[in-house]
Amino acid sequence: MTEAGGQGIAVACDMADDGQIRALFEQVRQDSGYLNILVNNAAYLNEKMGLRPFWEAPPELTNIIDVGLRRHHVATYYAAPC
């Protein structure tokens, strides 16, 4: 993005934390006032995944759904006003 004349900024954000997501987009609005592109690619991986049939996996492995699906909505919700 920067090579093409824009300003690309990579930011680390814990996508499992709504507060960090909200703070990220508040910072975007404060620093630049707008957002042109959102690359919304979050995932949660657990080392126990794939070690057994999915129906035997403990319930805490469902956080892959929370981070992988819900957080996309949360990030888009906070990014849209930018």
N, C-alpha and C positions, 0 to 999 in steps of 0.2 A: 504494500500500500504506500509506504513512504517512497519507494523507488518511483512510483507512478505520480508522485507530486502531492500525495495526501499526507495525512498524519496517522500512522498506525500505532496504536498503543496496546500492548499486551498487559493484561491485569490478572493477577491471581485472585480468585474468589472462591470460598467454600460454598459450593452450590447447594449444600445441605443446610445452609443457614440463611433463612429469609432476611435477617438483619444485615448480613454482609451483602446480599443481593441488592437490597434497598439502598444501602450506603454506596455501593458501586455506582448506581445510576444517579443518585444525588450528586456524587462527585463529578460524573460526566456533565450533568446540567450546570454545575457550578463552574467547572473548568472551561467548557467549550459551548455550552448552551444547546447543543444538539448532538444527535447520534445518527450517522448515515447508515451504518451496517451493524447488525448484531449477529455474531456467529454463536449460536446457542447450542453448544455441544457439551452436555454434562452426562456423566455416567458414574455409577458406583460399582466397583468390582470387589468381590470378596474372595479370598483365597479358598474358601470352602465350596464355592460354586463348582459344579461339574464333578464333584467327588462322589456323588451318589445320584440316584434318580431324583428329579426335582420334587416329587411328592414326599420324599424323605428329608428334604432340606428344612432346617429350623426356620421358624417364622421371621427371625431377624434378617434373613436373606432377602426379604421382600423390600428392603430399603433400596434395592436396585430400581424398583418401580417408583418409589418416592423421588429419588434423585433423577432418574432417567426420564420421568414423565412430568411429575408435578412441578419440578423446578424449571422446566422449560416454560410452563405457563407463568410461574412467578416472575421469572426474568423478563418475559415478554410484557407482562403487566407493568412492571416498573420501567421498562425501556420505552414503551409506547409514547409516553408524554415527552420524551427527549427530543 
